Amino acid sequence: MALKATILKAMLNIADMDRHHYADHHLTIAQHPSETDLRVMIRLLAFALNASDTLEFTKGLSTDDEPELWQKTLTGEIELWIELGLPEEDRLRKACNRASQVLLYTYGGRAVDLWREKHRASLARFDNLTIVDLPEAGTKALADLAARNMSFQVTIQEGDVTFSNENALITLRPTQPD
């Protein structure tokens, strides 16, 4: 018998002063049985960084031809494709061919540097790809806050992202590599 996804509920009160987006987002997240708390929280972080009324989670790990999150136009065209981790170049090529903009959030410490070195030349040709590195310490601290029901105040200002609840305050700074 196959294991079923765990359903998580998250309420994000987002104050993104960099993009002037201020809203409450009530989210339902399906955590795949093989998905770690770290990956779930990075999906939540990616949502917060790109929050809009049309951004939505996809089937994620269980579907090869969908990203972690996407934003589509009313006609079904993909405006924004969001990937996480260290995907293969062919997956990013397909994403860049299907979407107007592709965002890749990398995480994992030293492995990110090795992945970037391996794929630097091939990824440089994609004009609509933006790579953002997430700091290892901040993402690990965020993973410790994973729960079935979560509520966070998320503040984004001058590149810093702060997640806070009644028990914790975590600030991290995503960066774009050279």
C-alpha positions, 0 to 999 in steps of 0.5 A, spaced: 500 500 500 502 506 497 503 512 503 499 518 502 501 525 502 501 529 509 496 535 508 499 541 512 496 548 513 500 554 513 497 561 514 502 567 511 501 574 513 506 577 508 509 584 508 513 584 502 516 591 502 520 590 496 515 588 491 509 592 495 505 586 496 501 585 503 496 580 504 494 574 508 495 567 504 491 561 507 495 555 504 494 547 503 500 544 502 501 536 500 507 533 503 509 527 499 512 521 503 519 522 501 519 530 502 523 532 508 521 538 512 526 542 509 524 542 502 516 543 504 519 549 508 523 552 502 517 551 498 513 555 503 519 560 503 519 560 495 511 562 495 513 568 500 518 571 496 513 570 489 507 571 493 501 573 488 493 571 488 495 567 482 501 563 484 500 556 486 503 549 488 503 544 483 503 536 484 511 537 485 515 531 486 509 526 484 509 530 477 515 530 472 512 535 467 510 541 473 514 545 477 514 546 485 510 552 484 507 556 478 503 562 476 499 562 469 495 567 465 488 567 464 489 563 458 493 558 461 500 560 459 506 559 464 508 566 466 513 563 472 516 557 473 519 555 480 524 550 481 527 548 487 534 544 489 539 542 484 535 539 478 538 537 471 540 541 465 535 538 461 529 539 466 531 547 466 531 547 459 524 544 458 522 549 463 525 555 460 522 553 453 515 553 457 515 559 461 516 566 460 520 566 467 524 561 471 526 561 478 531 556 481 532 556 488 538 552 490 539 550 497 544 544 500 550 548 502 557 545 498 553 541 493 550 548 490 557 550 489 559 543 485 552 543 482 553 550 479 560 549 477 558 543 473 552 546 469 555 554 469 556 554 461 550 550 459 545 554 464 548 561 461 544 561 455 537 561 458 535 568 458 529 567 462 532 563 468 534 566 475 538 562 480 537 564 487 541 561 493 538 560 499 543 560 506 544 553 509 543 555 516 537 559 515 533 554 511 535 549 516 532 553 522 526 554 518 525 547 517 525 546 524 518 550 524 515 545 520 508 543 523 501 540 520 498 547 522 503 553 521 502 561 522 507 566 520 508 573 519 513 574 513 517 580 512 521 582 506 525 588 506 531 590 502 533 583 500 532 580 507 526 575 509 524 574 516 519 568 518 516 569 525 511 566 529 510 566 537 516 561 538 521 563 533 524 569 529 528 567 523 532 572 518 535 569 512 538 573 505 537 569 499 542 571 494 544 571 486 550 568 485 555 571 480 
